[in-house]
Amino acid sequence: MIFSKQFQRYESEATQFIKSIKEANPKLESGQREGRALLWDKAPIDLDTLQRADESRLKQQAYVYQNK
């Protein structure tokens, strides 16, 4: 879809707001990347360790709070 030149310069209010926030706080984006790395970017899973953990897990009874 081809827009006319009139629409190529258009910026939504949300885009303008985000640009103004980034201009006011230049360290915002690097802080977001650090937070993402802290919570989401994890080291690769070692399959041997995962298999060992699965094998060492005890089976839980169906209703945990009931005594046998």
Secondary structure, DSSP 4 states (H G I P E B T S, - for coil): ----HHHHT---HHHHHHHHHHHH-TTHHHHHHHHHHHHT--PPPPHHHHHHHHHHPPPPPSSTT---
